[in-house]
């Protein structure tokens, strides 16, 4: 039986995620959006590229959330994008009204699905999806750390004039201004970047990583990033569907790890066929742990503001 990926939201992130999932041959893809005709039109366009990839799998669009039925993985992207001057937390209540019915629909129509949440503010929306769906925590995760780490890798590649494929990076914490890039766990072909880049320059690159999304928003003026977020979500979906056992930073529910509990935040996890299969608890330096816990407090504050547990 062919696997199915359902993408909720046919905007730039959702459509890109659907395209990447289909191109990688992850299975049948359903693109869902409330705007009449838009997901159907984009899906038809994608279907017409499929012969060029020589990959199978149906690509279809729908306006009804019930179309998630039978999905093995659901990628949740629907929501309002950030605009210049808008923080991720500004989106809190507006996007909660979009995530709640989506979580209810997935609970009803795809009760065995694994969920990758992309909607911002990401960590809070992942928490809300988990609460509303009632799914085990291992089956709901937020896409953040892979994107933020990819941005750090890209900036290091630009700095050194080398391939980003040789760079491994680790960015933890909430997907926002308080994220925690970890230079100590960032390497180029196994060589710590501290051996290749001066400390002051590393600090500047880390700050650019924190501002990575805002930098793109400022340049675009009428939207936000979508290629890298979409690809990052598909990386997670593929890890689940093909049981890759990938070790990557993802936003997951903590239950005492790193001194935090009952919130979603980015930490290193193993992602495979059982979703979040293991949370890796790194031995962080005091200042690294303090920064991560501060990021956690920011997420917890947003969760409390939204009262998503009510």
Sine and cosine of phi, psi and omega as CSV:
sin_phi,cos_phi,sin_psi,cos_psi,sin_omega,cos_omega
0.00,0.00,0.76,-0.65,-0.06,-1.00
-0.94,0.33,0.61,-0.79,0.02,-1.00
-0.98,0.22,0.36,-0.93,-0.05,-1.00
-0.76,-0.65,0.72,-0.70,0.12,-0.99
-0.91,-0.41,0.83,-0.56,0.08,-1.00
-0.95,-0.32,0.76,-0.65,0.02,-1.00
-0.91,-0.41,0.88,-0.47,0.01,-1.00
-1.00,-0.08,0.90,-0.43,-0.07,-1.00
0.95,-0.32,0.90,-0.44,-0.06,-1.00
-0.95,-0.31,0.44,0.90,0.10,-0.99
-0.97,0.26,-0.34,-0.94,-0.08,-1.00
-0.88,0.48,-0.69,0.72,-0.01,-1.00
-0.93,0.37,-0.75,0.66,-0.04,-1.00
-0.89,0.45,-0.71,0.70,-0.01,-1.00
-0.90,0.44,-0.65,0.76,0.03,-1.00
-0.90,0.43,-0.65,0.76,0.01,-1.00
-0.89,0.45,-0.68,0.74,0.02,-1.00
-0.88,0.48,-0.67,0.74,0.00,-1.00
-0.90,0.44,-0.73,0.68,-0.01,-1.00
-0.90,0.44,-0.66,0.75,-0.01,-1.00
-0.89,0.45,-0.67,0.75,0.02,-1.00
-0.93,0.37,-0.67,0.74,-0.03,-1.00
-0.89,0.46,-0.56,0.83,0.01,-1.00
-0.99,0.14,-0.06,1.00,0.03,-1.00
0.94,0.35,0.60,0.80,-0.05,-1.00
-0.97,0.23,-0.14,0.99,0.02,-1.00
0.72,-0.70,-0.31,-0.95,0.09,-1.00
-0.94,0.33,0.58,-0.81,-0.03,-1.00
-0.82,-0.57,0.77,-0.64,0.09,-1.00
-0.88,-0.47,0.81,-0.58,-0.01,-1.00
-0.96,-0.27,0.83,-0.55,-0.14,-0.99
-0.86,-0.52,0.73,-0.68,0.04,-1.00
-0.40,-0.92,0.47,-0.88,-0.02,-1.00
-0.97,0.23,-0.30,0.95,-0.04,-1.00
-0.97,0.26,0.88,-0.47,-0.06,-1.00
-0.84,0.54,0.80,-0.61,0.11,-0.99
1.00,0.06,-0.45,0.89,-0.09,-1.00
-0.91,0.42,-0.78,0.62,0.01,-1.00
-0.91,0.42,-0.54,0.84,0.03,-1.00
-0.92,0.40,-0.67,0.74,-0.01,-1.00
-0.92,0.40,-0.70,0.72,0.01,-1.00
-0.92,0.40,-0.64,0.77,0.01,-1.00
-0.90,0.43,-0.63,0.78,0.02,-1.00
-0.91,0.42,-0.65,0.76,0.05,-1.00
-0.88,0.48,-0.71,0.70,0.02,-1.00
-0.89,0.45,-0.67,0.74,-0.01,-1.00
-0.86,0.51,-0.50,0.87,-0.01,-1.00
-0.98,0.20,-0.20,0.98,0.11,-0.99
-1.00,-0.04,-0.31,0.95,-0.09,-1.00
-0.83,0.56,-0.65,0.76,0.02,-1.00
-0.88,0.48,-0.43,0.90,0.00,-1.00
-0.97,0.25,-0.44,0.90,0.06,-1.00
-1.00,0.08,-0.30,0.95,-0.09,-1.00
0.87,0.49,0.63,0.78,0.03,-1.00
-0.89,-0.46,0.53,-0.85,0.06,-1.00
-1.00,0.07,-0.20,-0.98,0.03,-1.00
0.98,-0.17,0.70,-0.71,0.04,-1.00
-1.00,0.07,0.54,-0.84,0.10,-0.99
-0.81,-0.58,0.85,-0.52,-0.03,-1.00
-0.66,-0.75,0.37,-0.93,0.03,-1.00
-0.91,-0.42,0.42,-0.91,-0.02,-1.00
-0.45,-0.90,0.40,-0.92,0.05,-1.00
-0.96,-0.29,-0.16,0.99,-0.06,-1.00
-0.98,-0.22,0.78,-0.62,0.02,-1.00
-0.87,0.49,-0.31,0.95,0.05,-1.00
-0.90,0.44,-0.27,0.96,0.00,-1.00
-0.94,0.35,-0.09,1.00,0.10,-1.00
-0.96,0.29,-0.16,0.99,-0.07,-1.00
-0.77,0.64,0.76,-0.65,0.04,-1.00
0.99,0.13,0.03,1.00,-0.03,-1.00
-0.94,0.35,0.68,-0.74,0.12,-0.99
-1.00,0.09,-0.61,0.79,0.07,-1.00
-0.74,-0.67,0.70,-0.71,0.09,-1.00
-0.91,-0.41,0.80,-0.60,0.09,-1.00
-0.96,-0.26,0.91,-0.42,-0.08,-1.00
-1.00,-0.09,0.95,-0.30,-0.02,-1.00
-0.87,-0.50,-0.23,0.97,-0.11,-0.99
-0.88,0.47,0.64,-0.77,0.02,-1.00
0.40,-0.92,0.19,-0.98,0.04,-1.00
-0.98,0.20,0.70,-0.72,0.03,-1.00
-0.98,0.18,0.31,-0.95,0.10,-0.99
-0.96,0.29,0.52,-0.85,0.11,-0.99
-0.89,-0.46,0.30,-0.95,-0.02,-1.00
-0.79,0.62,0.72,-0.69,0.01,-1.00
1.00,0.09,-0.09,1.00,-0.03,-1.00
-0.99,-0.16,0.76,-0.65,0.06,-1.00
-1.00,0.06,0.23,-0.97,0.03,-1.00
-0.89,0.46,-0.59,0.81,-0.03,-1.00
-0.95,0.33,-0.33,0.95,0.09,-1.00
-0.88,0.47,-0.41,0.91,-0.05,-1.00
-1.00,0.08,-0.07,1.00,-0.22,-0.97
-0.76,0.65,-0.91,0.42,-0.13,-0.99
-0.94,0.33,-0.60,0.80,0.00,-1.00
-0.88,0.47,-0.71,0.71,-0.04,-1.00
-0.98,0.20,-0.39,0.92,0.10,-1.00
-0.88,0.47,-0.59,0.81,0.00,-1.00
-0.94,0.35,-0.29,0.96,0.05,-1.00
-1.00,-0.05,-0.64,0.77,-0.06,-1.00
-0.94,0.33,-0.62,0.78,-0.08,-1.00
-0.84,0.54,-0.82,0.57,0.01,-1.00
-0.90,0.43,-0.48,0.87,0.05,-1.00
-0.91,0.41,-0.69,0.72,0.01,-1.00
-0.90,0.44,-0.63,0.78,0.03,-1.00
-0.90,0.44,-0.65,0.76,0.00,-1.00
-0.92,0.40,-0.66,0.75,0.01,-1.00
-0.91,0.41,-0.66,0.75,0.04,-1.00
-0.85,0.52,-0.64,0.77,-0.06,-1.00
-0.98,0.21,-0.72,0.70,-0.19,-0.98
-0.98,-0.19,-0.37,0.93,-0.01,-1.00
-0.69,-0.72,0.88,0.47,-0.15,-0.99
-0.91,0.40,-0.21,0.98,0.01,-1.00
-0.97,-0.26,0.10,0.99,-0.10,-0.99
-0.95,0.30,0.40,-0.92,0.21,-0.98
-0.98,-0.20,0.59,-0.81,-0.16,-0.99
-0.84,-0.55,0.76,-0.65,0.10,-1.00
-0.91,-0.41,0.91,-0.42,-0.06,-1.00
-0.99,-0.11,0.77,-0.64,0.02,-1.00
-0.89,-0.45,-0.40,0.92,-0.05,-1.00
-0.82,0.58,0.71,-0.70,0.01,-1.00
-1.00,-0.01,0.43,-0.90,-0.13,0.99
-0.93,0.36,0.87,-0.48,-0.33,-0.94
-0.84,0.54,-0.76,0.65,-0.08,-1.00
-0.90,0.44,-0.63,0.78,0.00,-1.00
-0.95,0.32,-0.64,0.77,0.00,-1.00
-0.93,0.36,-0.55,0.84,0.08,-1.00
-0.91,0.42,-0.68,0.74,0.05,-1.00
-0.87,0.50,-0.70,0.71,-0.03,-1.00
-0.91,0.42,-0.67,0.74,0.00,-1.00
-0.87,0.50,-0.68,0.73,0.02,-1.00
-0.88,0.47,-0.73,0.69,-0.03,-1.00
-0.88,0.47,-0.75,0.66,-0.08,-1.00
-0.94,0.33,-0.64,0.77,-0.03,-1.00
-0.95,0.32,-0.52,0.85,-0.08,-1.00
0.96,0.27,0.20,0.98,-0.01,-1.00
-0.94,0.33,0.42,-0.91,0.17,-0.98
-0.85,0.53,0.56,-0.83,-0.05,-1.00
-0.86,0.51,-0.47,0.88,-0.02,-1.00
-0.92,0.38,-0.29,0.96,-0.06,-1.00
-0.98,-0.20,0.04,1.00,0.04,-1.00
-0.79,-0.61,0.81,-0.59,0.00,-1.00
-0.56,-0.83,0.48,-0.88,0.03,-1.00
-0.98,-0.19,0.65,-0.76,0.06,-1.00
-1.00,0.07,0.93,-0.37,0.05,-1.00
-0.48,-0.88,-0.84,0.54,-0.09,-1.00
-0.87,0.49,-0.59,0.81,0.01,-1.00
-0.91,0.42,-0.68,0.74,0.04,-1.00
-0.90,0.43,-0.77,0.64,-0.05,-1.00
-0.90,0.44,-0.61,0.79,0.04,-1.00
-0.93,0.37,-0.60,0.80,0.04,-1.00
-0.90,0.43,-0.61,0.79,0.05,-1.00
-0.91,0.42,-0.69,0.72,0.04,-1.00
-0.88,0.48,-0.69,0.73,0.03,-1.00
-0.87,0.49,-0.68,0.73,-0.01,-1.00
-0.90,0.44,-0.67,0.75,-0.02,-1.00
-0.93,0.37,-0.60,0.80,0.06,-1.00
-0.92,0.39,-0.65,0.76,0.04,-1.00
-0.87,0.50,-0.67,0.75,0.04,-1.00
-0.90,0.44,-0.65,0.76,-0.04,-1.00
-0.90,0.43,-0.67,0.74,-0.09,-1.00
-1.00,-0.08,-0.18,0.98,-0.01,-1.00
0.93,0.38,0.62,0.79,-0.02,-1.00
-0.78,-0.63,0.08,-1.00,0.00,-1.00
-0.95,0.31,0.71,-0.70,0.08,-1.00
-0.92,0.39,-0.31,0.95,-0.01,-1.00
-0.91,0.42,-0.40,0.92,-0.03,-1.00
-1.00,-0.01,0.04,1.00,-0.09,-1.00
-0.95,-0.31,0.74,-0.67,0.14,-0.99
-0.90,-0.44,0.72,-0.70,-0.05,-1.00
-0.69,-0.72,0.34,-0.94,0.00,-1.00
-0.70,-0.72,0.89,-0.46,0.07,-1.00
-0.83,-0.56,0.86,-0.51,-0.04,-1.00
-0.94,-0.34,-0.01,-1.00,0.09,-1.00
1.00,-0.02,-0.10,-0.99,0.02,-1.00
-0.94,0.35,0.44,-0.90,0.01,-1.00
-0.99,0.12,0.99,0.14,-0.05,-1.00
-0.14,-0.99,-0.30,-0.95,-0.09,-1.00
-0.90,0.43,-0.33,0.94,-0.05,-1.00
-0.98,-0.19,0.29,0.96,0.06,-1.00
-0.86,0.51,0.35,-0.93,-0.15,-0.99
-0.84,-0.54,1.00,0.00,0.15,-0.99
-0.92,0.40,0.65,-0.76,-0.04,-1.00
-0.88,-0.47,1.00,-0.01,0.02,-1.00
-0.84,0.54,-0.51,0.86,-0.03,-1.00
-0.90,0.44,-0.43,0.90,0.00,-1.00
-0.95,-0.32,0.39,0.92,-0.03,-1.00
-0.89,-0.46,0.81,-0.59,-0.13,-0.99
-0.70,-0.72,0.34,-0.94,0.13,-0.99
-0.87,-0.49,0.94,-0.33,-0.07,-1.00
0.76,0.66,0.64,0.77,0.03,-1.00
1.00,0.01,-0.19,0.98,-0.01,-1.00
-1.00,0.02,0.84,-0.55,0.03,-1.00
-0.85,0.53,0.66,-0.75,-0.02,-1.00
-0.91,0.42,-0.33,0.94,0.06,-1.00
-0.90,0.44,-0.32,0.95,0.05,-1.00
-1.00,0.07,-0.22,0.98,-0.15,-0.99
-0.89,-0.46,-0.40,0.92,-0.09,-1.00
-0.74,-0.67,0.71,-0.70,0.03,-1.00
-0.87,0.50,0.50,-0.87,-0.08,-1.00
-0.84,0.55,-0.67,0.74,-0.02,-1.00
-0.89,0.45,-0.62,0.78,0.00,-1.00
-0.95,0.32,-0.58,0.82,0.07,-1.00
-0.88,0.48,-0.65,0.76,0.02,-1.00
-0.88,0.47,-0.63,0.78,0.03,-1.00
-0.92,0.39,-0.65,0.76,0.01,-1.00
-0.92,0.39,-0.62,0.78,0.05,-1.00
-0.88,0.47,-0.65,0.76,0.02,-1.00
-0.93,0.37,-0.62,0.78,0.05,-1.00
-0.89,0.46,-0.56,0.83,0.06,-1.00
-0.90,0.44,-0.72,0.70,0.04,-1.00
-0.86,0.51,-0.59,0.81,-0.04,-1.00
-1.00,-0.06,0.17,0.98,-0.14,-0.99
-0.83,0.56,-0.72,0.69,0.01,-1.00
-0.93,0.36,-0.68,0.73,-0.02,-1.00
-0.90,0.44,-0.57,0.82,0.03,-1.00
-0.88,0.47,-0.66,0.75,0.01,-1.00
-0.95,0.33,-0.65,0.76,0.05,-1.00
-0.84,0.54,-0.69,0.72,-0.02,-1.00
-0.89,0.45,-0.63,0.78,0.00,-1.00
-0.95,0.31,-0.68,0.74,-0.05,-1.00
-0.95,0.30,-0.58,0.81,0.02,-1.00
0.96,0.29,-0.52,0.86,-0.04,-1.00
-0.82,-0.57,0.35,0.94,-0.01,-1.00
-0.12,-0.99,-0.21,-0.98,0.00,-1.00
-0.68,-0.74,0.03,-1.00,-0.08,-1.00
-0.88,0.47,0.54,-0.84,0.07,-1.00
-0.60,-0.80,-0.53,0.85,-0.02,-1.00
-0.89,0.46,-0.81,0.58,-0.04,-1.00
-0.92,0.39,-0.67,0.75,0.08,-1.00
-0.87,0.50,-0.66,0.75,-0.01,-1.00
-0.91,0.42,-0.71,0.70,0.01,-1.00
-0.89,0.46,-0.61,0.79,0.01,-1.00
-0.90,0.43,-0.65,0.76,0.03,-1.00
-0.91,0.41,-0.64,0.77,0.00,-1.00
-0.93,0.37,-0.56,0.83,0.10,-1.00
-0.84,0.55,-0.67,0.74,0.00,-1.00
-0.93,0.36,-0.69,0.73,0.02,-1.00
-0.87,0.50,-0.68,0.73,0.00,-1.00
-0.91,0.42,-0.62,0.79,0.02,-1.00
-0.88,0.48,-0.59,0.81,0.02,-1.00
-0.96,0.29,-0.78,0.63,-0.11,-0.99
-0.92,0.39,-0.49,0.87,-0.03,-1.00
-0.94,-0.35,0.20,0.98,0.07,-1.00
0.76,0.65,0.81,0.59,-0.11,-0.99
-0.98,0.20,-0.30,0.95,-0.06,-1.00
0.84,0.55,0.70,0.71,0.00,-1.00
-0.96,0.27,0.68,-0.73,0.11,-0.99
-0.99,-0.17,0.92,-0.40,-0.08,-1.00
-0.44,-0.90,0.42,-0.91,0.06,-1.00
-0.97,0.24,0.82,-0.57,0.04,-1.00
-0.69,-0.73,0.39,-0.92,0.04,-1.00
-1.00,0.09,0.91,-0.42,-0.07,-1.00
-0.69,-0.73,0.25,-0.97,0.01,-1.00
-0.96,0.28,0.80,-0.59,0.05,-1.00
-0.99,-0.12,0.58,-0.82,0.02,-1.00
-0.73,-0.68,0.86,0.52,0.01,-1.00
0.96,-0.30,-0.32,0.95,0.01,-1.00
-0.90,0.44,0.61,-0.80,0.00,-1.00
0.83,0.56,0.41,0.91,0.04,-1.00
0.95,0.30,0.37,0.93,-0.01,-1.00
-0.76,-0.65,0.42,-0.91,0.06,-1.00
-0.44,-0.90,0.33,-0.94,0.05,-1.00
0.84,0.54,0.64,0.77,0.15,-0.99
-0.45,-0.89,0.40,-0.92,0.09,-1.00
-0.99,-0.12,0.73,-0.68,0.04,-1.00
-0.39,-0.92,0.40,-0.92,-0.07,-1.00
-0.97,0.25,0.87,-0.50,0.08,-1.00
-0.61,-0.79,0.27,-0.96,0.01,-1.00
-0.94,0.33,0.76,-0.65,0.02,-1.00
-0.67,-0.75,0.31,-0.95,0.15,-0.99
-0.99,-0.17,0.84,-0.54,-0.03,-1.00
-0.94,-0.34,0.82,-0.57,0.00,-1.00
-0.50,-0.87,-0.40,-0.92,-0.09,-1.00
-0.89,0.45,-0.37,0.93,0.05,-1.00
-0.99,-0.17,0.38,0.92,0.03,-1.00
0.97,0.25,-0.80,-0.61,0.05,-1.00
-0.98,0.21,0.98,-0.17,-0.11,-0.99
-1.00,0.05,-0.42,0.91,0.00,-1.00
-0.30,-0.95,0.65,-0.76,0.12,-0.99
-0.98,-0.19,0.81,-0.59,-0.01,-1.00
-1.00,-0.04,0.84,-0.54,0.01,-1.00
-0.98,-0.22,0.98,-0.19,-0.01,-1.00
-0.95,0.32,0.45,-0.89,0.12,-0.99
-1.00,0.06,1.00,-0.05,-0.06,-1.00
-1.00,0.09,0.51,-0.86,0.15,-0.99
-0.92,0.38,0.34,-0.94,-0.08,-1.00
-0.82,0.57,-0.69,0.73,-0.03,-1.00
-0.95,0.32,-0.52,0.85,0.04,-1.00
-0.93,0.37,-0.70,0.71,0.01,-1.00
-0.90,0.43,-0.65,0.76,0.02,-1.00
-0.88,0.48,-0.66,0.75,0.02,-1.00
-0.91,0.41,-0.64,0.77,0.02,-1.00
-0.91,0.41,-0.68,0.73,0.01,-1.00
-0.93,0.37,-0.54,0.84,0.10,-1.00
-0.90,0.44,-0.66,0.75,0.06,-1.00
-0.88,0.47,-0.65,0.76,0.04,-1.00
-0.89,0.47,-0.61,0.79,0.03,-1.00
-0.90,0.43,-0.60,0.80,0.04,-1.00
-0.89,0.45,-0.68,0.73,0.03,-1.00
-0.91,0.42,-0.71,0.70,-0.01,-1.00
-0.87,0.50,-0.60,0.80,0.03,-1.00
-0.90,0.45,-0.66,0.75,0.03,-1.00
-0.93,0.38,-0.62,0.79,0.04,-1.00
-0.89,0.45,-0.68,0.73,0.01,-1.00
-0.90,0.43,-0.64,0.77,0.01,-1.00
-0.88,0.47,-0.65,0.76,-0.03,-1.00
-0.98,0.19,-0.41,0.91,-0.06,-1.00
0.82,0.58,0.72,0.69,-0.06,-1.00
-0.92,0.38,-0.30,0.95,0.00,-1.00
-0.99,0.15,-0.11,0.99,-0.07,-1.00
-0.98,0.18,0.00,0.00,0.00,0.00
